[in-house]
Amino acid sequence: MKTLVIAEKPSVAQDIVRALTPTVGKFDKHDDHFENEQYVVTSAVGHLVEIAAPEQFDVKRGKWSFAHLPVLPPYFDLKPIDKTKSRLSAVVKLAKRKDVGKLINACDAGREGELIFRLIEQYAGGQKNGQYQSLGKPVQRLWLQSMTPAAIRDGFAHLRSDEQMRGLADAARSRSEADWMVGINGTRAMTAFNSRDGGFFLTTVGRVQTPTLSIVVEREEKIRAHRSRDYWEIHASFQAEAGAYPGKWFDPAFKKPSGDDADAELKADRVWNPREATAIADAVRGQPATVKEESKPTTQASGLLYDLTSLQREANGRFGFSAKTTLQLAQSLYERHKALTYPRTDSRALPEDYLPTVKQTFEMLADSGMKHLAPHALTALNNGYIRPSKRIFDNSKVSDHFAIIPTLQAPSGLSDAEQKLYDLVVRRFLAVFFPSAEFTVTTRITSVTAPTLPAARGSLPPEGAAGVLGRPGDASVAVVTHNFKTEGKVLVKPGWMAVYGKEAAEDVTDAKEGDKGQNLVPVRPGETVRTESVEPKGLKTKPPARYSEATLLGAMEGAGKSIDDDELREAMQEKGLGTPATRAATIEGLLTEKYIIREGREIIPTAKAFQLMTLLRGLGVEELSKAELTGEWEYKLAQMEKGQLSRSAFMAEIAQMTEHMVKKAKEYDRDTIPGNYATLQTPCPNCGGVVKENYRRYGCTGADGNSDGCGFSFGKSPAGRTFESEEAEQLLATKKIGPLEGFRSKAGWPFVAEIVIKFNEEDQNWKLEFDFGDDKKGEETGELVDFTASESLGACPKCGSPVHEHGANYVCSKAVPTEAQPTPTCDFKSGKIILQQPVAREQMSKLLETGKTDLLDKFVSMRTRRAFKAFLAWDKEAGKVNFEFAPSKFPPRKTAAGAPAKAAPAKKAAPAKKAAAKKTAATTTAAVKVPKAPKAPRKTTPGAGLKPSEALAAVIGAEPVARTEVIKKLWDYIKANGLQDATNKRSINADAKLTPVFGKPQVTMFELAGIVGKHLS
């Protein structure tokens, strides 16, 4: 009987085959699997099966309401994921083969990998008594934490039993089912609540997504609530015999306030009254001063090894990489280059028996030729730095996977981004074994005695300091000693910081002047120094900083608590939001749903986010708005993995929470939700009263702001898109805004429109309406358009006249009636938004100047609802702006005759409205499947075909060959050796054999044919 090995991805299946071949014999390659006498190796492509409620418990389609909620199915059915049905069929067929007696789960080592395999195996078992059952064949688990051949062979030698994996399997299923129950019920309930007044207001919630959003919203609320206060610092310069040095005034009697209501802005070096700050400065200026100082040695160890979250945070802070990008790069370095260990880990330690492997890795790095890393590896080896340490080697701190470190394989052909991330991991790996950095920390207190106010009062804020100044001659004026602090931290021995070279000074936490080797000017014991200059410096308190992806990941890891200390964060991580592998996807999901936006590196919540948080708080649904509670759920899943909590107990708790959530939303009967709402500055257009916000609307509240007003109001979320308060203000002030994207029709489809407020004669009041930018109204009435105040974007490609913005379009100035030409003579027009893709002025200018825009990536097909990328280009033949698609990532398929198949002509963009109904196959480039491996080429008779050069013969063989077969053979070689670039599949990295053929280290796939021609004769 044979053993079926199911990997998570095709690349992993290939790695397993390569690793096993030397020990179990050669494998034959088939369309969907590899096979030899002992093993059949195949793979999924991520999730092939998803859970679903049984038909009788399914949430009804159509208008979402409370009628069918909550949905708490007693069990879950399985259904294939549409786009991978063929792959699922192939894997199931192999699993059911009579000669397959055992299965090995070789999916990624973790909760999601376990779920992928379990659902496939259960689906293969088929339905019995209405439920899917296990296939019934013995199962073992291949647990890989490194993808090197040696690690794979070692994994096969130490397969885990099915029973050992039961806890992880239960946690995986529970996580999946809990997310479904909370997500489906929560999203349907909140959408039903928000759509009560008509329309469709999609309001997504999730077990991890929503608490993460609450972290961002709470921070933004603090920023908005912050009221900046003026304060002063007093900076002095003191002259000693050896030179000048700076100092800053502080109050030695100050005590940091404690308690929940403590004012965090109170600090020992702040003065809250300008007259007092000036009085202190005037009193000490020019006065002699005495000096006391203390110098002591201190050390600082390097940071711990990286887990995924800490790596994502560091990469975001250093390079601006998003969490998603960092994960993709780390995954490529793990899978394709075999240069890093498994990245989806939450551990920052190594197994205690890993010391020999670490030494081998240092030896590899020392011999690697990587000039920026090798010397440090050699230093560590020569000085015996690599030795046991509980900080690094600790089995109790290793979960499913250990920390991310380099493997024994030196990488080549890395992209710039991959190289940056690899270097980041390697430097941390090197640094953690180096000695601690050693500093001398000097604290100098310079004391000046002078007649002035009591210094202790200087730390009081304005309301506490009122009236303390007094007048000259008052008893409050006294001889007081004022203290100024100067600190220096001088690097004595760099230790691990040497690994970071020039970055060493910036890498020191709590950095001071001395970090760059700038010693403080020495002062002799007993020396009197002179206060040369003193200036009060006026400053303002600042609100807390917005989250970046780096700090948000840290907050998710600490279940909403911002923790900077590595060890403390590590202790908290079991209660974090999500897992290292899912946090990036959670942030991306919030961006997709328009709950948050990125501005530079800042993450900012939208009005839609505030509205959701207001709703959840108002309904009392704490389960979805508290990060700490969801952190507890993750902790319970971790307990389940260890067999310390039953699956049934956990799911019962989730069901109870879901029922509570739906009940609260269904039974809420008040008109509005309590919350912190805005008052608009622009008055009511109908009566001039005050316009205020409530949960659902902006409405007139009368001249006093507290009455029923005149009845004017407009919805906050027309067609499911929530106004930002600034947008509502603009709409009220100008009676028009847009075009805006993000609206949804009653059927749930997105659309773009302008919004106007118009006076309704029947109701004798102003009402909100959608305006879809139909410019023909002006053309039909003959109303003249004035472009004199409008800047032209360029010349019309049809007639050469200036092109301007007009309504929802860019139009030729001769395409609309103007004073200069009342009768239009041109028809050039192109939408400012096409298939939900905003076309910026700069892009239209570029199209008019060069004939084509940049590649735009937010088009959405009206037929498939899928996003696609395309250029907008001027089509001279068609006389209009059309789509132009980027070349396919893959070589063209060959016809039966061996000639390239004719590519379907790229469909051009019809005018925006018509284009909605059409879409070419080229728009789904992202969904194109990798062609199956080409069949073996036909044998040519000796002497037939073209003779390859010596360089090319080293790759494809020396026999004469037809030109078409050369490309096939090259692609076979490129794929077999994984030479397509991980970040750009159109680029091919040359290895030792291909470098003489290409003549450079990298080429694009489109250069291949031309290069090959030079090597054939």
DABELWO-V836252 format. One record per helix or strand. SS is the DSSP state (H for helix, E for strand). FROM is the first residue (numbers start at 1). TO is the last residue. Records with the same first field share a line. If there is no record, write none. Layout:
# DABELWO-V836252
SS = FROM-TO / FROM-TO
This chain:
# DABELWO-V836252
E = 2-7 / 28-29 / 34-35 / 39-43 / 49-53 / 76-80 / 100-106 / 127-128 / 131-132 / 138-141 / 160-161 / 230-240 / 243-250 / 271-271 / 288-300 / 306-306 / 340-340 / 350-350 / 393-393 / 404-404 / 406-406 / 437-452 / 478-493 / 529-540 / 596-599 / 602-605 / 679-679 / 691-693 / 697-700 / 713-715 / 736-744 / 750-760 / 765-771 / 785-785 / 794-795 / 802-806 / 809-812 / 818-818 / 829-831 / 833-834 / 837-838 / 852-852 / 856-860 / 867-875 / 880-884 / 894-894 / 900-900 / 946-946 / 948-948 / 961-961 / 980-980 / 987-989 / 1002-1004 / 1016-1016
H = 10-24 / 55-57 / 82-95 / 111-125 / 149-157 / 163-194 / 209-225 / 274-284 / 308-319 / 323-335 / 355-366 / 371-382 / 395-397 / 416-431 / 455-459 / 462-465 / 495-507 / 513-516 / 549-557 / 566-575 / 580-592 / 607-619 / 622-624 / 627-641 / 647-667 / 718-720 / 725-734 / 776-781 / 841-850 / 912-915 / 921-927 / 950-956 / 963-976 / 992-998 / 1005-1013
